[in-house]
Amino acid sequence: MIKNQFLRPVKNWFLLCLFITSYLSLAAQSLDAELQNNTSYQLLIKSPGNLAEIFNLKAAAGQNQLQADKNMPVRINREIKVVDGGAELNLTVEALADTYFSLQGKFQAQGFSYDTSYTFLPGFWYRKNLRSPDKAPSVRVSKNWIVREDRLSAPLAGIFDREKQMSYSLARLDKVDEIALAPLNQGEVILSGRTELGAVGFGEENGQPYLAFAYPYQEAPHTYYRKLTLGPPVTTFLSLKKGERVTLRYRLMKFAATDYADYMRQIWTRSYDLYQPKPVAENKFSDTEVKNILAKFYKQSFVTAGNLKGFSGIHLQTHVVEKRPVLEVGFIGRVLLNAFNALEHGEQHQDQDLENMAYDVMNSYEQNGFAPTGFFREVVNAEKNTEATTYSIRRQSEGVYATLLYLDYEKRKGRHHKVWEDKIRRLLDIMLQLQARDGSFPRKFKGDRQLVDATGGSSPSAVLPLVMGFKYFGDTNYLNAARKVIDYQEREIISKSDYFSSTLDADCEDKEASLYAATALYYMAMVTKGKEQERYVNLARQAAYFTLSWYYLWDVPFAPGQMLGDVGLKSRGWGNVSVENNHIDVFIFEFDEVLKWLAQETKEQRFTDFANVIRTSMREQLLPYQGHMVGIAKEGYYPEVVQHTQWDYGHFGKGFYNLHFAPGWTVASIWELLTDERAKTYLTRKR
């Protein structure tokens, strides 16, 4: 009797597992059939000097070969098979004669409505890109977009129908190592050699959305080759000699999601598992040795700008790296954070020069770094004898953040700065007056608190100094103001999956908006307990998936002669910037710390693993030091605008840096990446 009672639940469990396995198998077979029945193909054959000839392709029942109604110079075989996580499409193109070809395909999302669907190109397109200006890619320009794969942090495109709560995603599976230089970036272009780079995208036909792919790459209805500059479309053609073959592999995934945020969570985890990014090869230097190299930036860039002192870290040229008396408190200069880093490092390593420079900077800002209105003098240009009169919540917040790190450090050393404390306290109190009833902070404003840009996308950046001010001064008004920001953030940003306009030089969807949202929640979780803390953990997790979607899961290819490829740059772990600015950079700061904390709180091992990919990829690859200058004129000046796709921020384009860069923030970012648990230590220390 006991034996039978024991066996019954085991048998039931076995039947349940069998049912689940059968159901998943049927679902996969269904997706297999969808891929077969709902995908159309088009072949373009180019004869030099003539427009391409178009062949509409289809497969006869029971056959894998794609055929047209006229003879083609290639044979194309299609194989579709069921795999874990979806259905796989394999296409083989074999040349029957010397030819130049382009193969394109569309998968119709049957039953979906374009109007109720959001689309996704990781690191480039979110929802419908409606936050973007008119001269950047958005649905206002066109509903149909296909882009080069190297523009994306993962080579995939997705559709999520929010009414049906279902999604389709199409991912390129091939390893993409080779790319050929193109003589033109518009029109029909025959590539100069072998390439493995393709394109993915989406669009609308008869009210239904579709996913698209092309090989070799194509961009339509526009290329996007410079900030706010849409160019003519481009279709590239690959040369195949008679008998040569090319094989293409794609994965179609279909899964339910409760909302767009849930779709983003699932597609990122599936993409991570699909591409399995590994840490970059073992680094050469210890963290301290990397900091020693970065500290050369401080010693070479120390400058006087009027009655202020700081580090010349903005508006420099990569091949000169000149000293300019132009200082910026927050992004992109981060002069106060650099001063604190220099002080801490100088004392740890008995470097009196670094200590003296750091105190010179902090003392000059204590005495002269504030406007009469109480705000930091954000940007001071002593070359032109000008300074910014429009302020930003982000720069002011970053200035307070750095100063409170400094004051806390000094207090622990027994050194007190009453004037500094009074000025920071005054600034925090003024910030409270800027907070709107809905909890948001304006993006930009004048010294008299007249609003210039009332949008709240930058509001999460204010949480960091408010929470730090609460811990330093013990004033619960600051913590309560931060709570109001979180309420706004949850209601208007996270619940709507609408992360925008934290980057100061762009008005669009951007990486830093979601990064600051996640970091703000981390700060709140460090100073709260129980249900309140649990809420912050859950919200931070949701925001983190959006942030991670900007970071590359793969290595984009570079052609020989493109400097970034020649020095061996691996793009995995680097982050795209924004919809407006399609380049990668090392903006990370304390987000590495946030990911590791989230991994502990949520048991999501991918967070820890990918944090390690980011860390190993960013710390040394483009660190300029003797014998490894990577195109930078001086040691320690970590580069900024890294042009990894067909993108020209102002000079040179793919495979090179922009001519101008701001190493002030990149040095600060890498430094924080290498300073473990700085925020946690500050926020949890007993006072």
Secondary structure, 3 states (H helix, E strand, C coil): CHHHHHHHHHHHHHHHHHHHHHHHHHHHHHHHHHHHHCEEEEEEECCCCCCCEEEEEEECCCCCEEECCCCCCEEEEEEEEEECCEEEEEEEEEECCCEEEEEEEEEECCCCCCCCEEEEECCCEEECCCCCCCCCCCCCCCCCEEEEHHHCCCCEEEEEECCCCEEEEEEECCCCCCCCCCCCCCEEEECCCCCCCCEEEEEEECCEEEEEEEECCEEECCEEEECCEEECCEEEEEEECCCCEEEEEEEEEEEECCCHHHHHHHHHHHHHHHHCCCCCCCCCCCHHHHHHHHHHHHHHHEEEECCEEEECCCCEECCCCCCCCEEECCCCCCHHHHHHHHHHHHHHCCCHHHHHHHHHHHHHHHHHCECCCCCECCEEECCCCEECCEEEHHHHHHHHHHHHHHHHHHHHCCCCCHHHHHHHHHHHHHHHHHCCCCCCCCCEEECCCCEEECCCCCHHHHHHHHHHHHHHHCCHHHHHHHHHHHHHHHHHHHCCCCCECCCCCCCCEEHHHHHHHHHHHHHHHHCCCHHHHHHHHHHHHHHHHHHHCCECCCCCCCCCCCHHHHCCCCCCCCEECECCCCCEECCCCCHHHHHHHHHHHHCCHHHHHHHHHHHHHHCCCCCCECCECCCCCCCCCCCCCEECCCCCCCCCCCCEECCEECHHHHHHHHHHHCCCCHHHHHHHCCC
